[in-house]
Amino acid sequence: MLLRVENLHAFYGKSYIIHGISFGVEKGEVVGILGRNGVGKTTLLRSILGLFPPRKEGLVLFDNINISKMPTNKIVEMGIGYIPQGRRIFPKLTVMENLSTPIIKGKVDKSSLQMVFDYFPVLKDKLKQLGGTLSGGQQQMLAIGRAIISNPKLIIIDEPTEGLQPSMVNMVRKSIKNLSGKSITIIIADQNLENALELCKRIYVLEKGKIKYEEKQENLSIELLYKFLGVAKSRHYDFARH
């Protein structure tokens, strides 16, 4: 296991959000954390990153090291990249300055920068453009590029296609598939069922701060997913195509 979460309890302010969650992510695996809005997905991700440390009890192990009480900057330095919901790029910084923000010391490595361009060629022509002037899809490209430029072992992505046009949704899915093909470990928190079924090898479903369902992609019960996520049956996902 690259990441292990054991009996994690976490709060958002005074609100008790995460109630004793345990799960693991193997190296090279793409895992989905599914659930409706407000069930605790983002709080769980932020707890892993040290933004909402376990207050009651719980343990987070990354690469066999206990990171439960580490500050977020140290956790990131250990090799965890984060793409927050809504992208959160710096609108008044250029594309190049945004890409440089994860680099603690020195300059951006040329090979790492080229890797970003290989995934997102459009960014190469926009290095001097302010992040806030990019389209929503281009901002998501930039957010992913910023997360991968430091060559993390694990990438955590919160709602990767929220608010994007269909053509951009397909681009983001393709990018995540390409990353997983490079054996990068990925956690995706989402309420978009099609994203999860398209990308994830294993899925956990959250409800009221607890894991209610866990299964590998090939053994998933679509009926249970409908129940937990409230997805209309008319949007049935075609497993046979994948």
N, C-alpha and C positions, 0 to 999 in steps of 0.2 A: 504494500500500500504506500502510495506517495503521500496521501492525506488521510488522516483518521480523526474523526470527531467522535468523542465519547461523552454521553450523558450531558450534553451542553444545555445550559440554561442561560438565557440572555434577556436583557431589558432594553426598552427604548424609553429613556427617561424613567418614569416610575411605572410604566406599563410592562407587565410580564408577558413577553412575546414568544420566546422559544422555551419549550417545556421538555427538557431531557432528550434532545435529539442525538442519535448516534448513526453514523454512516461512514463509508470509506470510499476512496477513489484510487484505483490502481494506476500505475504508470502507463501512459499512452491511452488511457480511457477517456471517453467523452460521456459525462454523466449529466442528466437533466434533473433539475429541482423544479417540479411543477406545482402550480397552485393558483388559485384566484388571487385577486388583489387583496392585500391585507392579511394574508395567512402567515407572513413572517419570512418570506423568501429573502428580501433584501437585508433584513436584520440578521439572518443566518449568515449571509455572505460577509456582512460587515463585522460580524463576530469573529469569523475566521481570520479576517484581516486586522483584527485588533482594534477596530473602531468602536465596537461594543464588546469589550472583554467579558468573559464569563463572570457574573457577579455572585451568583449563588454557588454553583459548582459546575464542573465540566472540564474537558481536556481537548486540546487541539494539537495534534502531532503532524508535523510536516517533515518528510524525509527523516523520520524517526527522531526528530527534535521537538521538544515541547515548546510551542510558540504561544501558549495560552496567555502569558503575562507580558509578552514582548510588545514594544511600541510598534506602530504600523510601519514606520520607515525601516526598521530592522527586518520585519517580516517580508516586506517588498524586496529588500536587498538579498534575502535568502532565495528568491526566485519565484515570486508570485506576482503576476500581472493582473490588473483589474480594469475592466471596462464597465463603468457604472451605467445605470439606467439613465437615458437621456443624453448619453455620450460625454457631457461635461468637459468638452475641450475648452481651451482658453480663447475666447473670441477675439481678444485684442492682441494676441500673440500671433506671429506668422506660423505657417505650417511647419517650417523648420524649427522654430522656437518651441512649438508644441511637441515635436518629436524629440527634442533635446531635454525636455523636463525630467524624464526618468533617469538620466545619466548623472550619477552622483559626482564623479570626478572625471576630468579630462573632456575630450570631445566625442561626438558620436562616431562609433567605429564605421568605416566606409562599407565594410561587408554587411553590417547590420542594416545600414541605411539602404543598401542595394536590395537586401531581402525585402524591406518594406516596399520598394519600388517594383520588385518582381510581383508582389501580391497586388499592388495598387499603382499601376503606371501613371494614372492621372495626377497623383500627388507630386511626382517629379517635376511637373510643369507648373506647380502652384506653391513652391517652397517659400516664396516671398509674399504670398497672399495671406491676408488675415484669416484666422480660423473662422471667425464669425460671418465671413462673406461666402463660405462654402455652402453647397446644398446639404440637405439632411443626410443624404447617402454618402456624400464626400466627407462630412463630419464623422460619420460612423467609420469610414475607411481610416480617417486620421486617428480616431480613438483606438481602433485595433492596432494600427501601426505604432502608436505610442506605447501600447501594452507589450508588443512583441520585440521592440527594438533593443531591449536589454536581455534578450534571449532567456525568458523565464522558463522554469520547469512546469509551471501550472498557470493557466489563464482562467480567471473567473469573469464571466460575462453576465450582466444583468439586463434582461429584456433586449436582446440584440437587434430585433427588427421593429421595435415599437415606433410607430409614426412614419415608417418609410413606405415609399411607393412600391408596388409589386415588383418592378424591375430591380429596384435596390434590395428588396428582400431576397431575391434570388442571388444577387451578387454577394450579399453578406453570408448566406448559407454556403455558397461555393467557397468563400474565403475560410470559413470555419472548417469545412471539409478538408481544404488544403492544409490547414494547420494541423488537424488531427492526423493527416497522412504523413506529416513530418514527426509523428510520435510525440507531439506536445499534448500534455494532459489538459483537459478542459472541463470546467463546470459551467453549465448554462442554467440560469434561473429564468423561468419563462411561464407565461400563461397561454402562449401560443402552442397548441397541441401539434400542429403540423411541423413547426420548427423542431420540436423535441423528437418526433417520430422520424424526421428526416435526418437528424444529426446524432442522436444519442444512442449509445449501446445499452445503457441502463438508466432507469428512471425511478426517482423518488417523488411521491406526491405528498405535499404538505397540506394540512388542514388544522387551523387553530393552533399553530405552533408545534404540531407533532407530525411525525411521518406516519401516514395512514396506509401507504401502499408502496411496495418496492418490487420491481421486476425487471428482467432483461427485456430488450426490445422485442425479441422474437416470441416471448411468452406473454406479452401484455394482454390484458383484458380491455378491449375497447369500451365495453359497457361500463366498467368501473371508472375509466377515464372520463367518459361522458358524465358520470355521476359526480365525480369530484370537481371537475372543471366547469360543468354546466355547458358543455358544447352540444349544439344541436345535432341530432342524428343525421340530418340532411347533409352535414359536412363530413360524413364518414370518410376516413382516410383510407386510401387504396394501398394496403400492404403489398399486394401482388406486384405493384410497379417497382418496388424497392427490395 
